[in-house]
């Protein structure tokens, strides 16, 4: 694995947001969920699509805090324009498990 400088890490803007709405995304090539995430007053609400159907239902995601990269350019994922990259780690089967703070924190807080 190659190393990066700390300044490179600082370029990645990872923020905490709260899922305000989640819907199934049956049109996706792989099972996915459409997410609307509130990142607080500075960034507002952003959309994303995530392949997280193994561990999550749309209903269970609403109100959950997640971490996401907020400074990637928007990316078209099928019919959804994904504005942020929601972060997770793989379980033993390679399925995504979302990461978020261990305690409730204000929306928009930056990972550091």
WOKABEL-V466912 format. One record per pair of residues at least 6 apart in sequence whose C-alpha atoms are under 6 Angstrom apart, sorted by the first residue. I is the first residue (numbers start at 1). GAP is how many residues later the second one is. If there is no record, write none. Layout:
# WOKABEL-V466912
i->[I I]
gap->[GAP GAP]
This chain:
# WOKABEL-V466912
i->[13 13 13 14 14 14 14 15 15 15 15 15 15 16 16 16 16 16 17 17 17 17 17 17 17 18 18 18 18 18 19 19 19 19 19 20 20 20 21 21 21 22 22 22 23 23 23 24 25 25 25 31 32 32 32 33 33 34 34 35 35 35 36 36 37 37 38 38 39 39 39 40 40 46 47 47 48 48 48 52 65 66 66 67 67 68 68 68 69 69 70 74 74 75 75 76 88 88 88 88 89 89 90 90]
gap->[56 57 58 54 55 96 97 52 53 93 94 95 96 50 51 91 92 93 20 21 22 48 49 90 91 19 20 45 46 47 17 18 43 44 45 16 17 42 14 15 41 12 13 36 10 11 35 9 7 8 9 20 18 19 21 16 17 14 15 12 13 14 10 11 8 9 6 7 6 68 69 67 68 37 35 36 34 35 36 44 35 33 34 20 33 17 18 19 15 16 14 8 9 6 7 6 8 9 10 11 7 8 6 7]
